[in-house]
Amino acid sequence: MSTRAAGLLAGYLADRVLGDPRRLHPVAGFGCTAAALEKLTYRPTRVAGAAHVCVLVGAVAFAGRLLPRHTVVVAAATWTVLGGRSLEREALAVHDLLARGDLDGARVRVRNLVGRDTSGLDAGQVARAAVESVAENGSDAVVAPLFWGAVAGTPGLLAHRAINTLDAMIGHHTPRYEQFGWAAAKLDDLANWPAARVSVLSTMLVHPRRARSIVATVRRDAPAHPSPNAGPVESAYAAALGVRLGGTNSYHGAVEHRGVLGDGRAVAPDDLLRVVRLHRRVCAAALAVSVAATLGVSALRG
């Protein structure tokens, strides 16, 4: 196996077994650095935001380029940037709260996964929010890093996580970040575009009997979603699970209709158990695709 493929596999297994590092997480350090730099670079313009993003992402990619090309280094970088186990933990925590009848607790806990207003959601809506987050963030936090790790090794892994983190920090439609965060949001869309399609493919691979339904649902419903990446992934998950996602959400007091994805039944709390199982299988399939692609390129070069 090539160094890159072995590192991706080892890092993926480390995330499955250990989850995110509990202390001194490098991503948290990057976030602190980005916040400190923002005090110097912030201007309510797209140019200032683009410069802010270029400096941070460029620095991280360059640092990744300087690291040794060893299996252990690739594995450590992969483990650091993946977020699959933590995503599952949060979704299962929401399920447990709903199963105990603690709707208020579930409304609070699901905020770790979504940015929408949750105070008025019923149990089904809380479950829908969590299912949508597992679908979208599974692609962003697992499939996309694996894709860029296969394409560009350690620099790709670190640069993608930097892009994803900056989007989470400043890529918002708020008065402060409408212009400054524009570049972060657009770059995140671009970086996650191929991975979202790999996620759809992986969903089809693990649900072959519903492959036609998945393709039809993605083609029909994904364009109604405002995100070019969340739309296809959530549509694929909706078809695979036989549920209906999307609809009306509230963000900071503004009501937004994101289109209905899928034509199944409404989401129920127990669907959180099903979506976690689907997420694990989709991520494993994406890992297999990434490792196979890396080995294939290695063989061609050889």
Order of alpha helices (4+ residues) and beta strands (2+ residues): alpha-alpha-alpha-alpha-alpha-alpha-alpha-alpha-alpha-alpha-alpha-alpha-beta-beta-beta-alpha
